[in-house]
Structure formats: structure tokens, C-alpha cells
């Protein structure tokens, strides 16, 4: 969890997608959306995927219940959180609020 603290402590926004790989079709679609978001934001933000099943302690500490759950952090503070599918334009707009 120490690494997570370093990750979210960034002075640029960090968009994290907490996901599981068990739904192949949804996984491929979400991966494509996040790739578009990362490309649009460039080095103005970080876009990271964290597998809930491989990081159960972190997911439990953050009370991640929905799949996917998106969280935006900046300077170590949670700025926005939403469970459920999101489109690329929505995520880009949300992250840009904190650039």
C-alpha cells in the first residue's frame, strides 16, 4: 500500500480503473476506452488499471464493490469516484477538471 500512496500523491491527476478480468468482452472495451483517455490526456495525467482480484487488500481498504470503479486522485486526495461503465469523453472531461 506504500506504493499506492506514492502513486496517488502525484501533483497531476491520476485516474484509476479498478477492474476484474473475468468478463472478457467488457475488459476489452474498457481497455480500449482507457487507451483513448490516456492518449487524449498525454502527460497531463496518469491513467492506471488495478486488478481487484490481484489487489484485494487495497480494494477492500477502498471499499471497491462495483466493477469497474473509477477514481480520480490528485495530491493524495480523492477528487471523484464512480462505479459502472464510463465512456472516454466523460472520463477525459472529468480528469481535465483537475489538470
N, C-alpha and C positions, 0 to 999 in steps of 0.2 A: 504494500500500500504506500510505501515511501515514494516509490517511483510514480505512483498516481498523483501524489501531492506535487511532485516536480512537474509533471505533465500539465496539470490544471493551473499551476502557478504562473503560467505564461502571461506576458503583457499583451499578447494578441489573442483573439477569441479562439477557443478550442471547441469544436463540435464533435461530440462523441456519440456514436451509434452503438448501443448495447443490443446485441442480436444473438440468435442461435442459428446454427446451420441446418437444422432438421427440416426446414421447408425449402427445398432446392429452388423452386420457381421464384418464391418471394426473395430468397437470398440473392439470386442473380439480378433481379430487378433492383433491389436495394443497393447492390454493389455498383450497378450502372448509375444510379441516381447520385450516390456519394462521389463517384468518379467525376461526374458533371459538376457537382458542387465544388469539389477540390480544384478542378480546372478553372472554374469561374472566379474563385477567390484567390487563387495563386498563393503568394507568400504572405498575404494579409490575414490568414487564418490557418489553423491546423484542422484537418478532418481525420478522425481516428475511429476505427472499429474495434470493439471489445466483445469477445465471445463470452456470453453469460455463463455457459457451462464450464468453460476453462478458467473463469474468474469468479467462482461462486461466492467467495468471501467478500469481494468488492461489490458484487451485485446485491448481496444481502445487506451489506452496510449502507448502500444507497437506496435500498428498498425497491429494486427494479422488479416489477411484476409483469409489465406488458412487454411484448416482443413485436416490433422493436421499440426501444425507448431512446429518444434523442435528448441530449443535454448539452447546453452551451455554458462553458465556463470562461471567465476572464479574471486574471489576477487572483486565482484561487477561489473565486466566488461563483456560485451557480447563478446564472442570469436567466435561463429559460429551460423548461423541461416539458416534454410531451411524449406520451406513448401512442403508438399506432403509426401507420404509414404516412409519410410526408412526401410531397413532390419536390423536385430540385429547386424550382423557383421560390417556393416558400422557405426552404432551408437557407438559400442564398440571401434572401431578404432579411431573415431573422439574424443571421450571422453578421450581415453588414451593419446592423444597428449598433454593434459593439466594436467595430473596426476603429 
